[in-house]
Amino acid sequence: MTSKDNNKYQKHTLANGIRVVTIPMTSVKTITAIIAIGAGSRYETKEINGISHFLEHMVFKGTKSRPSALEITSLIDGIGGDFNAFTGKEEVAFYIKAGADHLELLLDVISDMLTNSLYKEEELDMERNVIIEEINMYEDLPMRKVGELYEELVWGDQPMGWDIAGKKEIIKKISRNDILRYVNEHYVPKNLVVAIAGNFQSGRAVELVEKYLGKLGEREFETFPTVLESQKSPRLLVRYKKTDQAHLCLGVRAFAVNHPDRYILEILNTILGGGMSSRLFINVRERRGLAYYIRSSADLYSDTGNLVAQAGIDLRRVDEALRVMIEEFSKMAKEAVSEEELERGKEFLSGRLLLELEDTKNVAARYGLDELIEKRIIWIDELVEEIRKVSREDILRVAGRLFENRRLNFAIIGPFKSGENFERILTFQ
């Protein structure tokens, strides 16, 4: 075992390659254990698209020692715990949060689910139907669906552009053998991070991870293919649907999570659409009443990223809203933000980061995923320091680089039979 100490966290690597990150928080009375695996939808092939998310569901359906979902849920409910999972483009993660005196039970159960799940055929068929209904639900939620269409528009027919939930016709075909093969290929020690945050002793936590996961066999694994980036002009995707409100995404290709300008992008995004005092919120919603919701986000991955604004717009005023949004994007690249905006953006972002530290689940997830995806952990004080360094000139430079017509993408869902009107608007002036 190797270890690395920090005055805020400790990182240990077991002999089989599992990385264990422990973050003691002595002022709280809870603990969260999370296991994050590099096995998100980017790792899939077209023939099994959706299997990462499918597996997320199946892990809760019973293990060798706890053969039913009820046995698992009853155990966690019996201690007042909270447990769930999530699947992203680059990761799948499972977590349990409970009172601080339940450390061993948490690690026992979550490790058992990861390594000893049964994947019964009857449960597989039942959950297959559940996932298909989940996909149907997303189709009926344009606020969510438009984000998936936007990613398809940006990255096209490659893993980054595929829906995490998959397609119904593929979900119907995924077999138990497919599941077992995928687990064998990706649920391996070197591709796995255990993060534990809360009121506990780090040494004891590492001992327990060793007890429950230390015998997991070491083996190699394949990573995901590098994303192919190719865009020379604005792209547009229109999905016809009878709705009372248009839902849209407007954004630009950005850069990867380890890019030196990532913190500048975070501040830029905050000023543009990160809160109720952001430019988009004020100028689209508050001053013109064009939208009920509007926000932006910077989504950064290992080798790619994007900055995207999303909104629900009055059907009669979509053209006007799109013009205002493009104008706000363009202004960021033409005029330096004010010192007041810059300071407000820094305080907003720093404050949100600090709020995360109050919840063991947020802390475990943040540092577990940092270690999994970035192969490093940046403590909150370092993050705040990097945020404080960002200048007005930095934001102007990055905005000028990103807000180019060749990077621009626009997806919309609503009762529109063509995108001709949008094509005429879709350009940075």
Residue, then its C-alpha position, 0 to 999 in steps of 0.5 A: m500500500t502507498s499513501k499520500d498525506n495532506n492536512k485536509y485529506q489522505k490518499h492511499t493506493l491498495a496493493n491491487g491498485i484501488r485508490v482510497v481518498t479519505i476526507p475527515m470532517t470532525s464537525v459533522k455527524t454523518i459519513t458518506a462512502i462512494i465508489a466511482i468507476g471509470a465506466g460511463s457511457r463513453y466506454e461503450t460501443k454502439e451495440i451496447n449503448g446504455i449498458s453503463h446506466f443499465l448496470e447502475h440499476m442492476v447493482f441494487k437488485g441483490t448479491k450473493s449474501r443479500p439476494s434481493a433488493l429488499e434485503i439491501t434497501s431494508l438494511i440501509d433504511g434501517i439505519g436511516g441511510d440514503f443511498n443511490a447511484f448516478t451515471g455520467k459520460e465518464e463515470v458511474a458512482f454508487y454511494i451510501k450516506a448514514g450516521a457516522d457510527h455506521l462506517e463498516l456497514l456502509l463499506d460492507v454493503i457498497s462493496d458487496m453490491l459492487t463485487n457480488s451482484l447476481y444480475k439475475e435474468e428475471e431481474l434483468d428483464m424487469e429492470r429492462n422495462v423500467i429503463i425503457e419507461e425511463i427513456n420514455m419519460y425523458e422523451d416527454l420532458p423537453m427540458r431534459k431532452v434538449g440537453e441530450l439533443y445538444e450533446e448529439l449535435v455537438w459530438g455526433d455519432q460517437p460515444m460522447g454524443w450518445d444518450i447515457a440511457g441508451k436507445k430502447e431497441i438496444i436496451k431490449k437486446i442487452s444480455r446478462n453475458d453483456i453485463l458480465r463482460y462489461v463488469n469484467e472489462h471495466y470494474v477493475p481495481k485500477n479503474l476504481v476510486v473509493a472516497i469517504a467523507g465524514n466523521f471517522q478515522s482515516g486509518r480505520a476506513v482504509e483497513l475496512v476498504e482493504k478488508y472488503l475490496g483488497k482481494l479484488g483481482e488486479r487486471e488491466f482495462e481499456t479506456f474510452p476512445t479520444v473524442l473527434e472534434s470537427q466543426k467549421s460552421p454553426r450547427l442547428l438541430v430542431r426537434y418538432k414537438k407540440t409544446d407550450q414552451a420552447h426549450l433550447c440550448l445555445g452553446v460553444r465547444a470549450f476545452a478539457v477539464n485540465h486546461p489551464d484556462r478552466y477557472i477562467l471559464e468557470i468565472l465566465n460562465t458564472i457571469l454569463g448565466g450562473g445565477m439570478s444576477s447573471r447577464l442572461f437571467i437579468n436580460v432574458r428573464e427579468r428585463r424582458g420576461l422571455a423565459y421562465y428559466i435560463r441558466s448556463s453551465a461549463d461541462l468539462y471532460s477529460d479531452t473535451g468540453n462545452l459552455v452551454a446556456q439552456a432556457g425555456i422560452d415563450l413560443r411567440r418570442v423565441d427569435e427575440a430571446l435567441r438574439v438577446m442570448i447571442e448578443e450576451f455571448s458576443k458582448m463577453a468577447k468584445e467588452a471586458v466585464s466590470e470589476e464589480e461583475l468579476e468580484r461578484g462572480k468570484e464570490f458566487l463561485s467561491g461561496r458555492l464551493l464552500l457550501e459543498l463542504e457542509d455535506t459529506k455526500n458532496v465532499a465524497a463525490r467531488y474528491g472521488l471524481d476528481e481523483l478518478i477523472e483528473k487523477r489529482i485532488i485539488w483542495i477547496d482552498e487551492l480552488v478558491e486561490e485559482i478563482r481569485k487569480v482570474s482577471r478581466e483580461d483573462i475573461l475577455r481573452v477566453a471569451g474571444r477564443l470561444f465565442e466564434n461562429r465555427r464553435l456555435n451550436f443550437a438545439i431546440i424543441g418546440p412546434f417548429k417545422s424548420g430552422e430557417n428563422f434560427e439560421r439567420i439569427l445564429t451568428f456572432q456579430 
